[in-house]
Structures are given as structure tokens and as C-alpha cells.
């Protein structure tokens, strides 16, 4: 199961697909929040470290969301993608983007 709930919606006028990710609402979410030691993001060569719990949760969501991103871009070559959320959802949105 995904680490938190999320919702996707399309704005046909702007060709934007919005992903909104739920914030912290459970003890499981706070377990993710408290795993805050830095971890390498993608590749050591980038020199970027991120919050371990958020990164691991984002990796779980990635496989669920990527097909929806690809589907939108295939149908709307000039379309855009937007991620949003509050608390844990905001952190996940930043890492996923």
C-alpha cells in the first residue's frame, strides 16, 4: 500500500495534471517524519542529500504515480505536472517533483 493517500485531477483548460498528497494523519506517517537522517538522493555525484523517511516513502509512491505522469504527457505534449501537499505530503511532493 502507498505510504499516504493521494489524489490526481486534470485541468483541461491549462493541460495540467495535479497530484495532491495527504499530510501526516497517523502514527505510520510520524514514523516516516521521524526518520530524518540524511540519505543520498539518486546518485552521490549530485551531492544532494534528503530526508530518509520522505525519500523512502517517495520511492514507494513513484511507481504508482509515474504511469499517470507519462499518460498525461503522452496525451498532452505541452501539458504540465504539478505536485502539492501539506506536511508529509508537501515533503513528498518536493522529492517526487
Secondary structure, DSSP 4 states (H G I P E B T S, - for coil): --SS-EEEEEETTTTEEEEEE----SHHHHHHHT--SEEE-S-GGGT-EEEHHHHHHHHHHHHHHHHHHHHHHHH-TT-EEEEEESTHHHHHHHHH-
